[in-house]
């Protein structure tokens, strides 16, 4: 049984972790001899949240469960006793913040990941993980769900029933991993997306073909997805009828636009080297004459990567239309308004670092961190509610303490678990 939390540390039923969750047995209202079984809950010492769960003769075996701190809701997926692997159907129970329960039967073959709610998608992902078709499907869906909420998705109990295009959401997370340079994360999400797309195509073909019930009972179809080095996918279908097997291969997708083969990777590498050479040829040392923001694009509305303190030194590669493209944090490039830079070093630079901005000598920060990675802090940092230096401070994490990575974002922030708190820390401060 998998038990996980949204906005909390993951925790396992029957154990107590740093977030303060502990499994507790609670008696049913009827005498024990009249009930099928005992119910269980998982409560947090630091939140009002309760993860409900109950294994009984009526519900069956618990497959997975989650609890959401922000919505104070919980959900449990059950495998009924009459479960048929050839036609999987799960039972799902959802509890709101008042303990009111909603029950649903989810037919996996009817779930459309391009148009379904969180409940159906959670059950579908749990089935993909349990069946072995995609062992990390549930974990990837949970991360994609958290990313969607962080990006402005609806919160609360009601949002669990809102239909979403999860294929697009997961594709966005996949591409974000690629832009951040996390190739392993990119490949993992690409594999998950491929499994979902193939499943959708298979279900649509079954619905269109209909089929004779007698033929369906006498025949068996096995499918396998093969991914070629160029990123294209082939569906291999083996149909067995009366002991005779026939195999058919169907090309499902063309090579992807992303650099999957060696030739494209070499071309991209060469272009990057040429760009670096051009930058070095035009490089000029400049100094900040006042505290100024470093932005991701030459625009005052672009995302802020960080700040330059008065007197701090950096390298300028280009000065165009009032904006300077500069080196920020030894490798990352950003844009600063040219009027705040000078080729002459100021006589008395300030020495007070901006909040959430590391000292100049602290270099070597990674651009992203892997999901689940535990990091021991080397300096005291603020944990914030969202990806902004102006966002509300959730907590202060001190040097020597540890945080657990949930997801690194291309905007230069990493979502972490810190004790029983969840929030964002600038990625460059995690070292």
DRENBALUM-178350 format. One record per residue (C-alpha): x, y, z; residue in three letters. Coordinates in steps of 0.5 Angstrom, whole numbers, padded with zeros to 4 digits, always signed. Layout:
<pts>
XYZALA/...
</pts>
This chain:
<pts>
+0000+0000+0000UNK/+0003+0007-0002UNK/+0001+0013+0003UNK/+0004+0020+0001UNK/+0002+0027+0002UNK/+0001+0033-0002UNK/+0005+0039+0001UNK/+0008+0034+0006UNK/+0014+0029+0007UNK/+0012+0023+0004UNK/+0010+0018+0010UNK/+0009+0010+0011UNK/+0003+0007+0014UNK/+0005+0004+0021UNK/+0011+0009+0022UNK/+0012+0016+0025UNK/+0017+0021+0021UNK/+0020+0028+0022UNK/+0013+0031+0020UNK/+0010+0028+0026UNK/+0005+0023+0023UNK/+0003+0017+0026UNK/-0001+0011+0025UNK/-0007+0010+0030UNK/-0012+0005+0031UNK/-0019+0007+0032UNK/-0025+0002+0034UNK/-0031+0002+0029UNK/-0037+0005+0033UNK/-0040-0003+0033UNK/-0037-0008+0037UNK/-0031-0011+0034UNK/-0034-0018+0033UNK/-0040-0015+0029UNK/-0035-0011+0024UNK/-0031-0014+0019UNK/-0024-0011+0021UNK/-0021-0005+0025UNK/-0021+0002+0021UNK/-0014+0006+0021UNK/-0012+0013+0021UNK/-0006+0017+0020UNK/-0006+0024+0024UNK/-0001+0029+0024UNK/+0002+0033+0030UNK/+0003+0039+0027UNK/-0003+0040+0022UNK/-0011+0038+0023UNK/-0010+0033+0017UNK/-0013+0026+0018UNK/-0011+0021+0013UNK/-0017+0016+0013UNK/-0017+0009+0011UNK/-0020+0002+0012UNK/-0019-0005+0010UNK/-0025-0009+0010UNK/-0029-0015+0007UNK/-0033-0010+0003UNK/-0028-0005+0001UNK/-0022-0010-0001UNK/-0015-0008+0000UNK/-0012-0001+0000UNK/-0007+0000-0006UNK/-0005+0007-0005UNK/-0007+0013+0000UNK/-0006+0021+0000UNK/-0007+0027+0004UNK/-0007+0034+0002UNK/-0005+0039+0008UNK/-0007+0045+0004UNK/-0014+0042+0003UNK/-0015+0038+0009UNK/-0017+0032+0005UNK/-0015+0025+0004UNK/-0016+0020-0001UNK/-0016+0012-0001UNK/-0016+0007-0007UNK/-0018+0000-0006UNK/-0017-0006-0010UNK/-0024-0010-0009UNK/-0024-0018-0007UNK/-0027-0019-0014UNK/-0022-0015-0018UNK/-0020-0018-0025UNK/-0013-0016-0028UNK/-0016-0017-0035UNK/-0021-0011-0033UNK/-0019-0007-0027UNK/-0024-0003-0023UNK/-0022+0000-0017UNK/-0026+0003-0011UNK/-0024+0010-0009UNK/-0026+0014-0003UNK/-0025+0021-0002UNK/-0026+0025+0005UNK/-0027+0033+0006UNK/-0024+0037+0012UNK/-0031+0035+0016UNK/-0030+0028+0015UNK/-0035+0027+0010UNK/-0034+0021+0005UNK/-0035+0020-0003UNK/-0035+0014-0006UNK/-0033+0012-0013UNK/-0032+0006-0018UNK/-0026+0007-0023UNK/-0026+0003-0029UNK/-0019+0004-0031UNK/-0020+0002-0039UNK/-0025+0008-0039UNK/-0020+0014-0036UNK/-0018+0019-0041UNK/-0012+0022-0038UNK/-0013+0028-0043UNK/-0020+0029-0040UNK/-0021+0027-0033UNK/-0021+0029-0026UNK/-0016+0028-0020UNK/-0019+0022-0017UNK/-0019+0018-0024UNK/-0012+0020-0025UNK/-0010+0018-0018UNK/-0013+0011-0019UNK/-0010+0010-0026UNK/-0003+0012-0024UNK/-0004+0007-0018UNK/-0006+0002-0023UNK/+0000+0003-0027UNK/+0005+0003-0022UNK/+0002-0004-0019UNK/+0001-0007-0025UNK/+0008-0006-0027UNK/+0007-0002-0033UNK/+0010+0004-0031UNK/+0013+0003-0024UNK/+0014+0010-0022UNK/+0007+0013-0025UNK/+0004+0015-0018UNK/+0010+0018-0016UNK/+0011+0022-0023UNK/+0003+0024-0022UNK/+0004+0027-0015UNK/+0010+0031-0017UNK/+0006+0033-0024UNK/+0000+0035-0019UNK/+0004+0039-0014UNK/+0007+0043-0020UNK/+0000+0044-0023UNK/-0002+0047-0016UNK/+0004+0051-0015UNK/+0003+0054-0022UNK/-0004+0057-0020UNK/-0008+0051-0021UNK/-0015+0050-0016UNK/-0014+0048-0009UNK/-0019+0045-0004UNK/-0023+0039-0004UNK/-0027+0041-0010UNK/-0021+0041-0015UNK/-0021+0034-0014UNK/-0027+0033-0018UNK/-0025+0038-0024UNK/-0023+0035-0030UNK/-0016+0037-0033UNK/-0011+0035-0039UNK/-0006+0031-0035UNK/-0002+0030-0042UNK/-0001+0037-0043UNK/+0001+0038-0035UNK/+0006+0032-0035UNK/+0009+0034-0042UNK/+0010+0041-0039UNK/+0014+0038-0033UNK/+0018+0034-0038UNK/+0020+0040-0042UNK/+0021+0044-0036UNK/+0026+0038-0033UNK/+0030+0039-0040UNK/+0030+0046-0040UNK/+0033+0046-0033UNK/+0038+0041-0035UNK/+0035+0035-0031UNK/+0036+0030-0037UNK/+0034+0024-0032UNK/+0028+0027-0030UNK/+0026+0029-0037UNK/+0027+0022-0039UNK/+0023+0019-0033UNK/+0017+0024-0035UNK/+0018+0022-0042UNK/+0017+0015-0041UNK/+0011+0016-0036UNK/+0008+0021-0042UNK/+0009+0015-0047UNK/+0005+0010-0043UNK/-0001+0015-0042UNK/-0001+0016-0049UNK/-0001+0009-0051UNK/-0006+0007-0046UNK/-0011+0013-0049UNK/-0010+0010-0056UNK/-0011+0003-0054UNK/-0018+0005-0050UNK/-0020+0009-0056UNK/-0019+0003-0061UNK/-0022-0001-0057UNK/-0028+0003-0056UNK/-0029+0004-0064UNK/-0028-0003-0066UNK/-0033-0005-0060UNK/-0032-0013-0062UNK/-0036-0019-0061UNK/-0036-0021-0053UNK/-0035-0029-0055UNK/-0029-0026-0059UNK/-0026-0022-0054UNK/-0027-0028-0049UNK/-0023-0033-0054UNK/-0017-0028-0056UNK/-0012-0025-0052UNK/-0008-0019-0054UNK/-0001-0017-0051UNK/+0002-0010-0052UNK/+0009-0008-0051UNK/+0012+0000-0053UNK/+0019+0000-0056UNK/+0022+0007-0056UNK/+0028+0008-0061UNK/+0034+0012-0060UNK/+0031+0017-0064UNK/+0025+0018-0059UNK/+0020+0015-0064UNK/+0015+0010-0061UNK/+0013+0003-0064UNK/+0007-0001-0061UNK/+0008-0008-0062UNK/+0001-0012-0061UNK/+0001-0020-0060UNK/-0006-0023-0061UNK/-0007-0030-0059UNK/-0013-0034-0061UNK/-0014-0041-0060UNK/-0006-0042-0059UNK/-0004-0039-0065UNK/+0000-0032-0064UNK/+0000-0026-0069UNK/+0004-0020-0068UNK/+0003-0013-0071UNK/+0008-0007-0071UNK/+0005+0000-0071UNK/+0009+0007-0071UNK/+0006+0011-0066UNK/+0010+0017-0066UNK/+0015+0020-0071UNK/+0022+0022-0068UNK/+0022+0028-0063UNK/+0024+0035-0064UNK/+0029+0034-0058UNK/+0036+0032-0059UNK/+0035+0025-0058UNK/+0041+0022-0063UNK/+0048+0024-0063UNK/+0048+0028-0069UNK/+0043+0033-0066UNK/+0047+0033-0059UNK/+0054+0034-0063UNK/+0051+0040-0067UNK/+0048+0043-0061UNK/+0054+0042-0057UNK/+0058+0046-0063UNK/+0053+0052-0063UNK/+0054+0052-0055UNK/+0062+0052-0056UNK/+0061+0058-0062UNK/+0057+0062-0057UNK/+0061+0062-0051UNK/+0067+0063-0056UNK/+0064+0070-0058UNK/+0062+0072-0051UNK/+0069+0071-0049UNK/+0071+0075-0055UNK/+0067+0081-0053UNK/+0067+0080-0045UNK/+0068+0086-0041UNK/+0069+0087-0033UNK/+0064+0092-0030UNK/+0061+0094-0023UNK/+0055+0095-0021UNK/+0054+0102-0018UNK/+0047+0101-0014UNK/+0043+0095-0012UNK/+0040+0092-0018UNK/+0036+0086-0021UNK/+0039+0081-0025UNK/+0033+0079-0030UNK/+0032+0073-0034UNK/+0030+0077-0041UNK/+0032+0084-0042UNK/+0025+0087-0040UNK/+0023+0090-0033UNK/+0017+0085-0033UNK/+0022+0079-0034UNK/+0023+0074-0028UNK/+0028+0076-0023UNK/+0034+0071-0022UNK/+0038+0075-0017UNK/+0041+0082-0015UNK/+0048+0085-0016UNK/+0050+0089-0010UNK/+0053+0096-0010UNK/+0061+0095-0012UNK/+0060+0087-0014UNK/+0064+0085-0020UNK/+0061+0081-0026UNK/+0063+0080-0034UNK/+0059+0084-0039UNK/+0058+0080-0046UNK/+0053+0085-0050UNK/+0050+0092-0049UNK/+0044+0093-0053UNK/+0038+0097-0053UNK/+0039+0099-0046UNK/+0040+0092-0043UNK/+0047+0089-0041UNK/+0047+0081-0042UNK/+0052+0079-0036UNK/+0055+0073-0033UNK/+0051+0071-0026UNK/+0053+0066-0021UNK/+0059+0063-0025UNK/+0055+0060-0031UNK/+0048+0063-0031UNK/+0047+0069-0036UNK/+0042+0074-0034UNK/+0040+0082-0036UNK/+0042+0088-0032UNK/+0040+0095-0034UNK/+0046+0098-0037UNK/+0045+0105-0033UNK/+0047+0101-0027UNK/+0053+0098-0029UNK/+0060+0102-0030UNK/+0067+0099-0033UNK/+0070+0103-0027UNK/+0070+0100-0020UNK/+0066+0104-0015UNK/+0071+0107-0009UNK/+0067+0104-0003UNK/+0062+0098-0005UNK/+0057+0096+0000UNK/+0058+0090+0004UNK/+0051+0088+0006UNK/+0048+0082+0002UNK/+0040+0082+0000UNK/+0036+0077+0003UNK/+0036+0071+0000UNK/+0042+0072-0004UNK/+0049+0069-0003UNK/+0055+0072-0002UNK/+0060+0073-0008UNK/+0065+0068-0006UNK/+0059+0062-0005UNK/+0060+0059-0012UNK/+0059+0052-0015UNK/+0051+0052-0014UNK/+0047+0046-0018UNK/+0042+0049-0023UNK/+0037+0043-0021UNK/+0037+0038-0016UNK/+0034+0031-0016UNK/+0027+0029-0013UNK/+0028+0026-0006UNK/+0035+0029-0005UNK/+0037+0030+0002UNK/+0041+0037+0002UNK/+0045+0039+0009UNK/+0045+0047+0009UNK/+0051+0050+0009UNK/+0048+0057+0011UNK/+0042+0060+0014UNK/+0036+0061+0009UNK/+0029+0063+0008UNK/+0023+0058+0006UNK/+0018+0062+0002UNK/+0011+0060+0001UNK/+0012+0061-0007UNK/+0017+0063-0012UNK/+0019+0070-0010UNK/+0023+0074-0005UNK/+0017+0078-0003UNK/+0013+0072-0002UNK/+0011+0070+0005UNK/+0016+0067+0009UNK/+0014+0060+0012UNK/+0020+0058+0016UNK/+0028+0060+0017UNK/+0032+0054+0016UNK/+0039+0054+0019UNK/+0046+0052+0017UNK/+0047+0044+0019UNK/+0040+0043+0018UNK/+0037+0038+0012UNK/+0031+0039+0007UNK/+0029+0034+0002UNK/+0028+0036-0005UNK/+0021+0036-0008UNK/+0022+0039-0015UNK/+0027+0044-0018UNK/+0024+0049-0023UNK/+0027+0053-0029UNK/+0026+0060-0025UNK/+0031+0058-0020UNK/+0027+0056-0014UNK/+0027+0049-0011UNK/+0021+0046-0007UNK/+0023+0043-0001UNK/+0020+0039+0005UNK/+0023+0042+0012UNK/+0021+0039+0018UNK/+0013+0039+0017UNK/+0014+0045+0013UNK/+0014+0046+0005UNK/+0016+0052+0001UNK/+0021+0054-0004UNK/+0028+0056-0003UNK/+0033+0059-0008UNK/+0036+0054-0012UNK/+0043+0057-0011UNK/+0043+0057-0004UNK/+0042+0050-0004UNK/+0050+0047-0003UNK/
</pts>
